Amino acid sequence: MVLTRCILLSTSAAKLGDLALCSVRGLTTAAATANACYGKMSGWQIHSYGNPQEEVQFSDGIKMPTLKSPTQLLVKVKAASVNPIDVAMINGYGASVLNTLRCKEGGIEFPLVLGRDFCGEIVQKGLGISSRELEVGDEVWGVVPVHLQGCHADYVAVEKYCLFKKPSNLSKIDASAVLYAGLTAWSGLYLTGHLGDLLGAISPVGGGRGKKVLVLGASGGVGTLAVQMLLAEGVEVFATCSADAMQLVSNLGVHYLLDYNDPTHVQSIASVGRFDIVLDCAGKGTEYASEVPWLFDQYITFNSPVLKNIDAHGFGAGMYRNAAELVRSNVTALNSRQGPVKWGYFMPAPQGIAYLQRLVEKGKLLPIVEKVYPFAKTVEAYERIEQKHLRGKIVIDFE
């Protein structure tokens, strides 16, 4: 009966036009239902490293993910964001380490589905997940660790710790645009920067009231969420962005805002005094910490050379270069009366998701979405990321 219905739906879609085009959301329901019946789904993949225009390809014959542990869930994706890490991975960023981790868990290097954060509906769950936690039919938001197959496809399988019920006050578009960038900012501030001391790192309580933080690149996906988190915690926030983004960042509640293209901004910031944290969301890197006269207790950048060095020189030589770069940056900083220079990372920690969820539900955090692309124009979404100078997040609408 089910098989007959699937064949009829597939035939109906074929009569209305190109079935492949149908799967790219021309006639979603029929094609997607037919695919699901045969364990297939639609999505965007890469088959080799290169650039988005050439390597990101649509397929309506991707094998649907299956649950591999009792604590996994299968989610039908309704919206997903595109992040700079997606474009970097297309270019081969982290290929050595991430592919080793991927293959260790039984995966393969190619074809690879990208995409890290999403909003969707649970369609299947492992036996180790109780109904009190999550149930089939629940609307959820979640993240996918960077070494696993991602969410730019109809379905994604994730572990329970990466998934929470979607905040009721967020749309699917907004919900899909928070977690990757938000967890990156949270990890930099609370895991690397210890802004809320030990309790802030191991629980969703946050912290940092009365501290002073400078955010570089406050208008991007990570920056816009970082300043909202800091303001919600009672932190005194200073920020930099370009002139055309100043109104956007000001609307978030930042009062001390400078245009980084203005050559006087370096001295203006230096006159403010010592910062507890300088958070680099602009990709300035470790060297920038020694180029400016600012005083800080910690300088944290998300532009880490760790994976790049391993890709280029192998694990042993790459790790040696990483250690040498970090030591060199810190010696320079300490010699100029600065605090340590550190690297921040995305971390899919459940306490971080719970923290972001709490702020969202209190109305203290909302993602800035620059543009929403339909599923059929996913390649254009990647291209927009590649152009840089984002004003918030880029989202793909699957429906």
C-alpha positions, -999 to +999 in steps of 0.1 A: +000+000+000+027+025+010+049+014-019+020+019-043+013+054-029+050+063-032+051+053-069+019+072-076+033+104-060+065+100-079+046+096-112+024+126-105+055+148-099+071+135-131+040+144-151+041+180-138+077+185-149+113+177-143+115+155-112+150+169-103+137+204-105+107+193-084+130+182-057+147+216-056+113+229-043+093+233-075+069+206-063+084+197-029+057+176-013+054+149-040+091+145-048+102+146-012+076+121-001+086+098-029+123+101-021+116+094+016+098+063+008+128+049-009+153+062+018+165+091-004+165+128+001+173+160-017+202+182-007+234+200-017+267+183-017+304+187-026+323+159-043+357+176-041+373+208-027+373+240-048+349+269-049+311+271-042+302+280-078+317+247-092+316+223-063+282+228-046+258+205-065+222+195-060+211+159-057+177+143-051+193+109-046+212+114-014+209+085+011+189+095+041+209+094+074+201+066+098+202+066+136+235+050+147+230+052+185+200+052+209+207+089+217+204+102+181+174+118+164+164+123+128+151+157+120+133+170+089+150+203+082+128+234+076+155+261+076+193+262+080+219+289+080+251+292+060+282+301+079+318+311+069+330+277+080+309+261+052+327+281+025+360+275+042+354+237+042+346+238+004+380+254+000+395+225+019+399+241+053+405+215+080+404+186+055+431+166+072+417+167+108+380+167+100+382+139+075+402+118+099+375+123+126+347+117+100+362+084+088+368+074+124+331+075+130+323+054+099+318+083+075+334+091+042+351+122+029+329+127-002+302+134-010+299+158+018+268+177+029+276+210+047+256+231+071+260+235+108+228+249+124+191+243+116+155+243+126+132+214+119+109+187+132+118+154+148+106+125+126+125+096+144+143+092+177+165+066+194+153+043+221+175+060+247+155+093+245+124+095+268+092+112+259+098+137+287+129+150+268+119+150+231+092+135+211+085+128+174+067+159+160+086+184+183+099+215+166+136+218+174+167+238+168+202+222+167+237+221+155+259+196+138+296+191+148+319+203+120+333+168+112+299+152+105+275+153+075+256+186+078+221+200+075+219+214+040+196+185+030+161+174+037+171+154+068+199+154+094+208+130+122+222+145+154+229+135+189+205+146+217+230+170+232+230+190+200+193+195+199+167+214+220+131+223+216+128+255+195+120+286+215+083+294+208+090+331+203+114+324+174+104+318+138+120+289+119+142+314+101+155+331+132+158+298+151+181+284+123+204+315+126+214+314+162+232+283+174+265+281+154+274+317+157+259+320+192+279+290+204+310+303+189+305+336+207+295+318+240+325+295+238+349+324+232+336+344+261+328+317+287+350+287+279+381+305+266+376+338+282+362+327+316+339+357+316+316+340+341+343+321+359+339+283+363+301+284+368+297+303+335+317+276+316+299+245+330+264+258+332+240+282+314+241+310+340+264+333+320+279+361+341+303+390+336+284+420+351+306+450+355+333+437+331+345+457+300+347+440+266+357+452+232+341+434+203+359+437+169+336+432+139+303+436+157+281+435+126+287+399+115+269+368+126+291+361+156+296+398+165+259+407+166+251+378+189+282+384+211+272+420+218+236+410+227+249+384+251+273+408+267+247+435+271+222+410+286+248+402+312+254+438+322+288+440+306+301+474+294+304+469+256+327+487+232+325+477+195+340+483+161+323+479+126+323+497+093+304+531+089+275+515+070+268+490+098+270+514+127+232+520+128+226+483+129+250+477+158+237+508+176+202+494+174+214+464+194+221+487+223+258+494+219+267+530+229+304+529+225+309+523+188+337+531+164+343+529+127+373+506+121+380+524+088+386+557+107+424+558+114+417+576+147+397+547+161+428+529+174+438+558+196+402+565+206+400+529+219+434+532+236+421+561+257+393+541+271+415+521+295+420+484+301+396+458+287+388+425+304+385+409+270+391+420+234+370+396+213+381+394+177+351+385+155+366+403+125+393+377+116+422+400+127+441+371+141+468+369+168+492+393+152+468+422+155+470+420+193+506+433+192+499+459+165+475+481+186+482+500+218+452+488+236+454+473+271+436+441+278+436+411+302+428+387+274+427+389+236+406+361+220+404+356+183+383+331+163+409+333+135+429+303+147+457+288+125+454+253+140+437+235+112+454+255+085+488+246+098+480+209+100+465+209+065+497+225+051+524+208+072+509+176+086+499+169+122+534+169+138+549+199+121+515+217+121+511+214+158+547+226+163+539+257+142+507+263+162+526+262+195+553+285+182+528+310+169+509+311+202+541+314+222+554+342+200+521+361+202+520+358+240+556+368+245+550+400+225+518+407+244+533+402+278+563+424+270+539+452+263+520+447+296+491+429+278+473+398+289+474+364+271+464+359+235+440+330+230+421+312+203+383+307+204+363+280+188+328+268+181+318+243+207+285+224+205+281+223+243+246+217+257+250+242+285+258+268+257+226+259+239+207+262+271+222+296+278+213+309+244+178+295+247+173+313+280+183+346+265+160+341+235+130+332+257+136+363+278+136+384+246+173+395+251+187+379+220+176+378+185+196+370+154+202+396+127+193+380+093+207+397+063+189+377+037+169+345+032+175+323+001+151+297-011+164+261-011+168+262-049+193+291-046+215+276-020+246+282-042+238+319-041+238+318-003+273+303-003+284+329-027+271+357-005+292+343+024+322+342+001+319+379-005+323+386+033+313+419+050+281+403+063+254+422+082+241+393+103+233+358+091+224+341+058+196+316+059+182+289+035+144+284+036+136+247+028+098+252+025 
